């Protein structure tokens, strides 16, 4: 039985972790690593065995107010040897030490692991359902949508913070500007200061993912979806919708997107307060 060394992950190893995620069919974005690292450079742990990377775990703190654990992978040839248990136990201690007292921790876990996470104090909240469709250019101009780059960052951050449990400016800055992506803002009132929502569509190992898709109303959500779809024309297009968002599910159905995967959003601590009904698509199953 190996005795793993648990340590901080180094930046190049995050690229390796995302390659592992790709092999697990999680389909990460091809430029996710830079944004993940920017969110919290101290928020990633490694399990090392015999000088080699054996496992990874994200323990990201958003301003100490909200934590998220994810990207939990043990190298396939080293599984069922206690490495994952050691990494998880150390990770939860580390996570708590990096948060304010009483802060909630979230995760998106594969459904077969739900019972295991419940033993660590996590409580099921909802399913996040991944839908797949095909990107298509809109048949008519999409009104009330502008490139997000035209909107002051402070306005986008304010809207993002309404729909996420804590401010995340260090993450959002590179996320909005990553290569092979597009970011859109809904401006239904015709001004850049009053946003109806925003969305990012990014290139992944396979096709494109929309994340987040945050909107204050169904019309803005649909306009953003159509704009993202146009950026991914002819390519597979994915959207992770909370099962609690009935209009989001209806929007996916309207554009013939089919369920291909789901996971459990769980919380250790009180359910965070944010505008959950406006989350038509979550940002990332790895970091929340």
C-alpha positions as MATLAB code, in Angstrom:
seq = 'XXXXXXXXXXXXXXXXXXXXXXXXXXXXXXXXXXXXXXXXXXXXXXXXXXXXXXXXXXXXXXXXXXXXXXXXXXXXXXXXXXXXXXXXXXXXXXXXXXXXXXXXXXXXXXXXXXXXXXXXXXXXXXXXXXXXXXXXXXXXXXXXXXXXXXXXXXXXXXXXXXXXXXXXXXXXXXXXXXXXXXXXXXXXXXXXXXXXXXXXXXXXXXXXXXXXXXXXXXXXXXXXXXXXXXXXXXXXXXXXXXXXXXXXXXXXXXXXXXXXXXXXXXXXXXXXXXXXXXXXXXXXXXXX';
ca = [
       0.000    0.000    0.000;
       1.650    3.279   -1.070;
       2.104    6.112    1.408;
       1.385    9.227   -0.673;
       2.929   12.621   -0.032;
       0.243   15.318   -0.142;
       1.597   18.653   -1.331;
       0.676   21.735   -3.336;
       0.179   21.181   -7.038;
       2.644   22.947   -9.317;
       1.370   24.941  -12.282;
       2.560   22.534  -15.035;
       0.878   19.696  -13.170;
      -2.487   21.397  -13.563;
      -2.156   20.829  -17.307;
      -1.564   17.144  -16.557;
      -4.622   17.076  -14.295;
      -6.808   18.454  -17.072;
      -5.430   15.874  -19.490;
      -6.484   13.232  -16.974;
      -9.909   14.889  -16.827;
     -10.139   14.655  -20.616;
      -9.411   10.922  -20.437;
     -12.255   10.606  -17.911;
     -14.534   12.124  -20.614;
     -15.089   15.291  -18.564;
     -14.268   17.306  -21.690;
     -12.487   20.292  -20.098;
     -11.869   23.497  -22.009;
      -8.554   23.588  -23.827;
      -7.581   26.823  -22.045;
      -9.162   26.141  -18.636;
      -5.866   25.807  -16.777;
      -4.921   29.490  -16.890;
      -8.270   30.619  -15.481;
      -8.334   27.868  -12.845;
      -4.875   28.813  -11.641;
      -5.706   32.515  -11.604;
      -8.749   31.812   -9.429;
      -6.581   30.465   -6.604;
      -2.955   29.372   -7.157;
      -2.928   27.809   -3.670;
      -6.132   25.908   -4.305;
      -4.803   22.683   -5.818;
      -3.306   19.632   -4.101;
      -1.224   16.756   -5.434;
      -0.734   13.232   -4.179;
       2.783   12.051   -4.989;
       3.933    8.426   -4.966;
       7.531    7.458   -5.681;
       8.235   10.916   -7.029;
       5.369   10.809   -9.521;
       1.996   12.572   -9.641;
      -0.623   10.078   -8.461;
      -3.698   12.211   -7.771;
      -5.082   15.743   -7.821;
      -7.770   17.700   -5.983;
      -8.966   21.301   -6.246;
      -9.673   23.055   -2.922;
     -10.424   26.520   -4.246;
     -11.325   29.367   -1.907;
     -13.350   32.273   -3.258;
     -12.388   35.167   -0.994;
     -12.671   32.850    2.032;
     -16.455   33.078    1.714;
     -17.124   29.998   -0.393;
     -15.063   26.913   -1.100;
     -15.282   24.450   -3.940;
     -13.699   21.008   -4.176;
     -13.366   19.375   -7.563;
     -11.058   17.958  -10.191;
     -10.695   14.932   -7.911;
      -8.781   12.300   -9.874;
      -6.448    9.456   -8.950;
      -4.315    8.008  -11.717;
      -6.116    4.887  -12.976;
      -3.221    2.491  -12.359;
      -3.021    3.584   -8.706;
      -6.696    3.455   -7.742;
      -8.125    1.431   -4.829;
      -4.883    1.772   -2.885;
      -5.957    4.442   -0.407;
      -4.459    7.375   -2.307;
      -7.811    9.006   -2.926;
      -8.829    8.688    0.728;
      -5.592   10.291    1.898;
      -5.869   13.100   -0.645;
      -9.518   13.759    0.237;
      -8.895   13.813    3.987;
      -5.997   16.239    3.652;
      -7.940   18.287    1.128;
     -10.927   18.789    3.408;
      -8.669   19.918    6.259;
      -6.894   22.303    3.910;
     -10.173   23.592    2.534;
     -11.542   24.410    5.987;
      -8.313   26.147    6.982;
      -8.641   28.480    4.000;
     -12.233   29.567    4.639;
     -13.914   31.901    7.073;
     -15.784   30.292    9.945;
     -19.118   28.924    8.805;
     -18.355   29.207    5.078;
     -20.016   26.642    2.832;
     -18.140   24.193    0.595;
     -19.669   23.021   -2.674;
     -18.929   20.246   -5.125;
     -20.273   18.665   -8.295;
     -19.813   14.929   -7.872;
     -20.586   11.988  -10.103;
     -23.784   10.343   -8.903;
     -22.188    7.030   -7.790;
     -20.033    9.015   -5.320;
     -22.988   10.756   -3.655;
     -23.061    8.418   -0.649;
     -19.323    8.805   -0.092;
     -19.583   12.589   -0.092;
     -22.522   12.426    2.312;
     -20.207   10.673    4.796;
     -18.031   13.804    4.650;
     -20.949   16.030    5.585;
     -22.159   17.037    2.133;
     -25.898   17.271    1.469;
     -27.488   16.816   -1.937;
     -28.998   19.987   -3.414;
     -29.820   19.319   -7.084;
     -28.638   17.639  -10.249;
     -26.662   19.519  -12.847;
     -27.666   18.095  -16.212;
     -25.352   18.310  -19.202;
     -27.172   18.828  -22.487;
     -25.609   18.402  -25.911;
     -26.735   20.018  -29.129;
     -25.159   21.346  -32.301;
     -24.139   24.958  -32.671;
     -25.988   26.893  -35.367;
     -25.873   30.415  -36.684;
     -29.081   32.301  -35.811;
     -31.505   32.656  -38.714;
     -32.089   36.308  -37.730;
     -30.043   38.926  -35.893;
     -29.977   38.427  -32.126;
     -31.197   41.686  -30.661;
     -30.040   43.013  -27.325;
     -26.722   41.155  -27.210;
     -23.262   42.722  -27.389;
     -19.714   41.421  -26.973;
     -18.958   41.365  -23.263;
     -15.747   43.306  -23.941;
     -17.898   46.401  -24.547;
     -19.277   46.253  -21.010;
     -17.303   47.586  -18.031;
     -15.746   44.703  -16.129;
     -17.186   46.009  -12.866;
     -20.694   45.589  -14.270;
     -20.035   42.026  -15.385;
     -18.477   41.176  -12.027;
     -21.497   42.605  -10.209;
     -23.877   40.459  -12.272;
     -21.658   37.399  -11.819;
     -21.634   37.924   -8.046;
     -25.449   37.990   -8.023;
     -25.425   34.478   -9.522;
     -22.453   32.915   -7.675;
     -21.897   32.463   -3.928;
     -18.889   34.851   -3.729;
     -17.014   37.407   -5.837;
     -14.443   35.832   -8.166;
     -12.662   38.634  -10.053;
      -9.336   36.788  -10.349;
     -11.084   33.917  -12.113;
     -13.428   35.990  -14.225;
     -10.782   38.255  -15.768;
      -8.999   35.509  -17.768;
     -12.185   33.452  -18.221;
     -13.789   36.229  -20.251;
     -10.709   36.673  -22.423;
      -9.462   33.157  -23.111;
      -8.522   32.199  -26.677;
     -10.967   30.272  -28.869;
     -13.912   31.646  -26.895;
     -16.563   34.334  -27.040;
     -18.280   36.245  -24.260;
     -21.610   37.999  -24.681;
     -23.676   40.396  -22.585;
     -27.438   40.794  -22.811;
     -28.400   44.469  -22.862;
     -32.198   44.334  -23.271;
     -32.676   47.958  -22.336;
     -30.238   49.135  -24.972;
     -27.638   50.356  -22.485;
     -24.345   48.851  -21.411;
     -24.955   49.693  -17.755;
     -28.045   47.560  -17.166;
     -27.353   43.954  -17.971;
     -29.879   41.207  -18.505;
     -27.191   38.520  -18.303;
     -23.924   37.277  -19.716;
     -22.486   34.066  -21.120;
     -19.166   32.572  -22.191;
     -18.720   29.855  -24.810;
     -15.313   28.173  -24.934;
     -13.583   25.545  -27.024;
     -13.224   22.158  -25.321;
     -11.531   18.878  -26.172;
     -14.742   18.092  -28.021;
     -16.887   20.909  -29.309;
     -17.753   23.951  -27.196;
     -19.255   24.498  -23.741;
     -21.384   27.392  -22.594;
     -20.539   28.405  -19.052;
     -21.730   30.395  -17.377;
     -25.082   31.391  -18.770;
     -26.510   33.799  -16.192;
     -29.640   35.783  -17.022;
     -32.296   37.807  -15.248;
     -35.095   36.700  -17.584;
     -35.884   33.987  -20.099;
     -35.616   36.272  -23.135;
     -32.081   37.319  -22.212;
     -31.113   33.693  -21.591;
     -32.384   32.659  -25.023;
     -30.624   35.533  -26.778;
     -27.357   34.595  -25.075;
     -27.781   30.919  -25.972;
     -28.336   31.811  -29.626;
     -25.249   34.035  -29.675;
     -23.109   31.302  -28.134;
     -24.552   28.742  -30.542;
     -23.543   30.911  -33.478;
     -19.940   30.984  -32.264;
     -19.944   27.167  -32.225;
     -21.748   26.682  -35.533;
     -21.539   23.101  -36.763;
     -19.819   21.889  -33.589;
     -21.092   19.941  -30.581;
     -22.405   22.394  -27.998;
     -22.815   21.650  -24.285;
     -24.714   23.378  -21.490;
     -24.875   22.308  -17.808;
     -28.309   23.257  -16.450;
     -29.437   22.979  -12.807;
     -32.433   20.657  -12.637;
     -34.158   23.241  -10.419;
     -34.216   25.758  -13.299;
     -37.338   24.751  -15.234;
     -36.984   27.557  -17.835;
     -33.385   26.441  -18.427;
     -34.514   22.882  -19.054;
     -37.229   24.159  -21.396;
     -34.676   26.268  -23.278;
     -32.434   23.253  -23.825;
     -35.419   21.255  -25.070;
     -36.510   24.050  -27.426;
     -33.187   23.820  -29.245;
     -33.171   20.009  -29.327;
     -30.361   19.594  -26.810;
     -30.266   16.098  -25.300;
     -29.211   15.000  -21.821;
     -25.846   13.204  -21.946;
     -24.569   13.362  -18.341;
     -25.504   14.536  -14.876;
     -23.867   15.072  -11.521;
     -24.867   15.981   -7.984;
     -24.413   19.522   -6.668;
     -23.848   19.100   -2.948;
     -23.044   21.491   -0.111;
     -21.259   21.119    3.189;
     -22.827   23.945    5.170;
     -25.833   26.177    4.509;
     -27.032   26.449    0.919;
     -25.416   29.666   -0.351;
     -27.552   32.704   -1.029;
     -27.434   33.778   -4.666;
     -29.808   34.239   -7.596;
     -30.135   30.521   -8.384;
     -33.147   30.960  -10.669;
     -30.940   33.014  -12.987;
     -28.414   30.213  -13.460;
     -29.344   28.738  -16.826;
     -25.900   27.228  -17.190;
     -23.209   26.712  -14.530;
     -19.671   27.912  -15.155;
     -17.603   24.777  -14.546;
     -18.200   21.452  -12.838;
     -14.569   21.543  -11.666;
     -14.577   24.959   -9.927;
     -18.253   25.815   -9.525;
];
